[in-house]
Amino acid sequence: MKVILVDDHRIFIEGLSQLLDDSYEVVAIFADAQQALKFIQANEIDLLLTDYEMPGINGIELFEQCRKWRPLLKAVLLSMHDEGSLVRKAIKTGFHGYLLKNVSKQELLMAIEKIKGGHRYISAELTNTILKPEESPRLSGREQEVLKLILKEYSNKQIASVLKLSERTVETYRKNLYKKANTNTLVGLIKFAYTHKLAD
């Protein structure tokens, strides 16, 4: 089974590679999702293990793009995040597994074997999390104001002028909004706003 690992934390990904080397063929490791995407386009891969939060595109967006070229590719999201909304989003996107980064070697290998056999696997400690009803993200009044101006395609400078804030403060609000929306793209933020009825 040919495996590719993608995570911007070099120490973690190298340790993971050593852990899997005895059982699987780790063909490449990448700290950059865009480089990983190019590699997957050019090479046959059986399993993608990827982090969620990375510079550029996140792990979910990486897998969405990979499937255009590799529709049969299996994927596992390895993350520190245990929010039910993110787990559900990953599964809805088509991920075959979701594991927390504190997963034991035994559970990791068991998960991969289950996925290899055509099943899905989610960390045992996340079972209750994904069964909880999904709550709408809570935005402060100021975050809602910034979001509405972003949706109107205002720049940070324009938002700062309208709300009488510094550009640095606006940038902080923008980053927080992207984080709450679990996205790195404007399109993702727009989708988030309309899904949760936060747009006028």
GIFEN-V504020 format. One record per pair of residues at least 6 apart in sequence whose C-alpha atoms are under 7 Angstrom apart, sorted by the first residue. I is the first residue (numbers start at 1). J is the second residue. Records with the same first field share a line. If there is no record, write none. Layout:
I: J ; J
This chain:
1: 24 ; 25 ; 46
2: 24 ; 25 ; 26 ; 27 ; 45 ; 46 ; 47
3: 24 ; 25 ; 26 ; 27 ; 45 ; 46 ; 47 ; 48
4: 26 ; 27 ; 28 ; 29 ; 47 ; 48 ; 49
5: 13 ; 28 ; 29 ; 30 ; 48 ; 49 ; 50
6: 29 ; 30 ; 31 ; 32 ; 33 ; 36 ; 49 ; 50 ; 51
7: 13 ; 30 ; 31 ; 50 ; 51
8: 31 ; 32 ; 54
9: 31
10: 31
17: 26
30: 36
33: 57 ; 62
37: 62 ; 66
40: 66
41: 69
45: 73
46: 73 ; 74
47: 73 ; 74 ; 75
48: 74 ; 75 ; 76
49: 75 ; 76 ; 77 ; 78
50: 59 ; 76 ; 77 ; 78
51: 59 ; 77 ; 78 ; 79
52: 58 ; 59 ; 60 ; 77 ; 78 ; 79
53: 59
57: 184
58: 184
60: 90
67: 73
74: 96
75: 95 ; 96 ; 97
76: 95 ; 96 ; 97 ; 98
77: 97 ; 98 ; 99
78: 98 ; 99 ; 100 ; 101
79: 99 ; 100 ; 101
80: 100 ; 101
82: 126
83: 129
84: 129 ; 130
85: 134
87: 98 ; 130
88: 130
96: 115 ; 120 ; 121
97: 120 ; 121 ; 122
98: 121 ; 122 ; 123
99: 122 ; 123
100: 123
111: 121
114: 120 ; 121
115: 121
136: 196
137: 180
143: 173
146: 159
148: 199
149: 159
151: 190
156: 167 ; 170 ; 171
157: 167
160: 166 ; 167 ; 170
178: 184 ; 189
181: 189 ; 192
183: 189
193: 199
